[in-house]
């Protein structure tokens, strides 16, 4: 199966990127970071449900930025890095 990387930015000349190596399995702690956009919680709730169904050995941890208008505070980023093995960040409107 061919993998395609989709970049949501408006780059006129896209930057070439390569995928990180994959282990073939997902275990450990997955952080779900809600960036505080409207309805982001709806998306994250559904994602957490689907991950729990498909990957019962994975521990889901939830985090939320104070606002979508600024980067995540350093303390939050540090906490996520310490407490998680993977991070999924998503937004919704």
C-alpha positions as protocol buffer text, in pm:
chain_id: "A"
residue {
  index: 1
  type: UNK
  ca { x: 0 y: 0 z: 0 }
}
residue {
  index: 2
  type: UNK
  ca { x: 143 y: 337 z: -100 }
}
residue {
  index: 3
  type: UNK
  ca { x: 149 y: 597 z: 178 }
}
residue {
  index: 4
  type: UNK
  ca { x: 87 y: 961 z: 100 }
}
residue {
  index: 5
  type: UNK
  ca { x: 179 y: 1246 z: 333 }
}
residue {
  index: 6
  type: UNK
  ca { x: -74 y: 1528 z: 315 }
}
residue {
  index: 7
  type: UNK
  ca { x: 44 y: 1869 z: 432 }
}
residue {
  index: 8
  type: UNK
  ca { x: -238 y: 2108 z: 530 }
}
residue {
  index: 9
  type: UNK
  ca { x: -20 y: 2418 z: 504 }
}
residue {
  index: 10
  type: UNK
  ca { x: -28 y: 2647 z: 203 }
}
residue {
  index: 11
  type: UNK
  ca { x: 322 y: 2577 z: 80 }
}
residue {
  index: 12
  type: UNK
  ca { x: 369 y: 2677 z: -281 }
}
residue {
  index: 13
  type: UNK
  ca { x: 675 y: 2452 z: -294 }
}
residue {
  index: 14
  type: UNK
  ca { x: 609 y: 2160 z: -58 }
}
residue {
  index: 15
  type: UNK
  ca { x: 890 y: 2046 z: 168 }
}
residue {
  index: 16
  type: UNK
  ca { x: 995 y: 1685 z: 102 }
}
residue {
  index: 17
  type: UNK
  ca { x: 927 y: 1473 z: 409 }
}
residue {
  index: 18
  type: UNK
  ca { x: 978 y: 1108 z: 484 }
}
residue {
  index: 19
  type: UNK
  ca { x: 783 y: 887 z: 720 }
}
residue {
  index: 20
  type: UNK
  ca { x: 940 y: 781 z: 1048 }
}
residue {
  index: 21
  type: UNK
  ca { x: 1008 y: 409 z: 1079 }
}
residue {
  index: 22
  type: UNK
  ca { x: 715 y: 206 z: 1208 }
}
residue {
  index: 23
  type: UNK
  ca { x: 741 y: -67 z: 1470 }
}
residue {
  index: 24
  type: UNK
  ca { x: 442 y: -263 z: 1342 }
}
residue {
  index: 25
  type: UNK
  ca { x: 258 y: -239 z: 1672 }
}
residue {
  index: 26
  type: UNK
  ca { x: 131 y: 32 z: 1901 }
}
residue {
  index: 27
  type: UNK
  ca { x: 170 y: -14 z: 2274 }
}
residue {
  index: 28
  type: UNK
  ca { x: 209 y: 222 z: 2564 }
}
residue {
  index: 29
  type: UNK
  ca { x: 53 y: 558 z: 2636 }
}
residue {
  index: 30
  type: UNK
  ca { x: -112 y: 772 z: 2369 }
}
residue {
  index: 31
  type: UNK
  ca { x: -168 y: 1141 z: 2438 }
}
residue {
  index: 32
  type: UNK
  ca { x: -467 y: 1305 z: 2272 }
}
residue {
  index: 33
  type: UNK
  ca { x: -409 y: 1680 z: 2261 }
}
residue {
  index: 34
  type: UNK
  ca { x: -718 y: 1894 z: 2207 }
}
residue {
  index: 35
  type: UNK
  ca { x: -600 y: 2232 z: 2082 }
}
residue {
  index: 36
  type: UNK
  ca { x: -917 y: 2402 z: 2213 }
}
residue {
  index: 37
  type: UNK
  ca { x: -1093 y: 2470 z: 1883 }
}
residue {
  index: 38
  type: UNK
  ca { x: -1475 y: 2446 z: 1890 }
}
residue {
  index: 39
  type: UNK
  ca { x: -1595 y: 2084 z: 1879 }
}
residue {
  index: 40
  type: UNK
  ca { x: -1242 y: 1953 z: 1924 }
}
residue {
  index: 41
  type: UNK
  ca { x: -1368 y: 1761 z: 2225 }
}
residue {
  index: 42
  type: UNK
  ca { x: -1622 y: 1583 z: 2003 }
}
residue {
  index: 43
  type: UNK
  ca { x: -1346 y: 1470 z: 1768 }
}
residue {
  index: 44
  type: UNK
  ca { x: -1118 y: 1364 z: 2053 }
}
residue {
  index: 45
  type: UNK
  ca { x: -1397 y: 1173 z: 2231 }
}
residue {
  index: 46
  type: UNK
  ca { x: -1466 y: 974 z: 1914 }
}
residue {
  index: 47
  type: UNK
  ca { x: -1097 y: 916 z: 1850 }
}
residue {
  index: 48
  type: UNK
  ca { x: -1045 y: 795 z: 2208 }
}
residue {
  index: 49
  type: UNK
  ca { x: -1339 y: 557 z: 2170 }
}
residue {
  index: 50
  type: UNK
  ca { x: -1208 y: 414 z: 1842 }
}
residue {
  index: 51
  type: UNK
  ca { x: -853 y: 375 z: 1973 }
}
residue {
  index: 52
  type: UNK
  ca { x: -981 y: 198 z: 2285 }
}
residue {
  index: 53
  type: UNK
  ca { x: -1184 y: -43 z: 2071 }
}
residue {
  index: 54
  type: UNK
  ca { x: -903 y: -123 z: 1830 }
}
residue {
  index: 55
  type: UNK
  ca { x: -604 y: -105 z: 2066 }
}
residue {
  index: 56
  type: UNK
  ca { x: -720 y: -224 z: 2411 }
}
residue {
  index: 57
  type: UNK
  ca { x: -361 y: -246 z: 2543 }
}
residue {
  index: 58
  type: UNK
  ca { x: -298 y: 124 z: 2478 }
}
residue {
  index: 59
  type: UNK
  ca { x: -354 y: 372 z: 2760 }
}
residue {
  index: 60
  type: UNK
  ca { x: -526 y: 692 z: 2641 }
}
residue {
  index: 61
  type: UNK
  ca { x: -431 y: 1018 z: 2813 }
}
residue {
  index: 62
  type: UNK
  ca { x: -619 y: 1340 z: 2743 }
}
residue {
  index: 63
  type: UNK
  ca { x: -474 y: 1691 z: 2736 }
}
residue {
  index: 64
  type: UNK
  ca { x: -608 y: 2030 z: 2630 }
}
residue {
  index: 65
  type: UNK
  ca { x: -437 y: 2355 z: 2541 }
}
residue {
  index: 66
  type: UNK
  ca { x: -571 y: 2667 z: 2715 }
}
residue {
  index: 67
  type: UNK
  ca { x: -635 y: 2834 z: 2377 }
}
residue {
  index: 68
  type: UNK
  ca { x: -595 y: 2751 z: 2010 }
}
residue {
  index: 69
  type: UNK
  ca { x: -450 y: 3095 z: 1937 }
}
residue {
  index: 70
  type: UNK
  ca { x: -112 y: 3022 z: 2100 }
}
residue {
  index: 71
  type: UNK
  ca { x: 131 y: 2730 z: 2112 }
}
residue {
  index: 72
  type: UNK
  ca { x: 92 y: 2486 z: 2399 }
}
residue {
  index: 73
  type: UNK
  ca { x: 259 y: 2615 z: 2716 }
}
residue {
  index: 74
  type: UNK
  ca { x: 604 y: 2469 z: 2784 }
}
residue {
  index: 75
  type: UNK
  ca { x: 478 y: 2303 z: 3104 }
}
residue {
  index: 76
  type: UNK
  ca { x: 203 y: 2120 z: 2912 }
}
residue {
  index: 77
  type: UNK
  ca { x: 445 y: 2007 z: 2640 }
}
residue {
  index: 78
  type: UNK
  ca { x: 689 y: 1880 z: 2901 }
}
residue {
  index: 79
  type: UNK
  ca { x: 413 y: 1693 z: 3086 }
}
residue {
  index: 80
  type: UNK
  ca { x: 291 y: 1528 z: 2765 }
}
residue {
  index: 81
  type: UNK
  ca { x: 647 y: 1423 z: 2675 }
}
residue {
  index: 82
  type: UNK
  ca { x: 703 y: 1272 z: 3020 }
}
residue {
  index: 83
  type: UNK
  ca { x: 367 y: 1093 z: 3042 }
}
residue {
  index: 84
  type: UNK
  ca { x: 321 y: 966 z: 2684 }
}
residue {
  index: 85
  type: UNK
  ca { x: 483 y: 753 z: 2416 }
}
residue {
  index: 86
  type: UNK
  ca { x: 279 y: 890 z: 2123 }
}
residue {
  index: 87
  type: UNK
  ca { x: 90 y: 1214 z: 2063 }
}
residue {
  index: 88
  type: UNK
  ca { x: -213 y: 1277 z: 1843 }
}
residue {
  index: 89
  type: UNK
  ca { x: -304 y: 1642 z: 1802 }
}
residue {
  index: 90
  type: UNK
  ca { x: -624 y: 1730 z: 1625 }
}
residue {
  index: 91
  type: UNK
  ca { x: -857 y: 2020 z: 1571 }
}
residue {
  index: 92
  type: UNK
  ca { x: -1215 y: 2064 z: 1463 }
}
residue {
  index: 93
  type: UNK
  ca { x: -1459 y: 2342 z: 1389 }
}
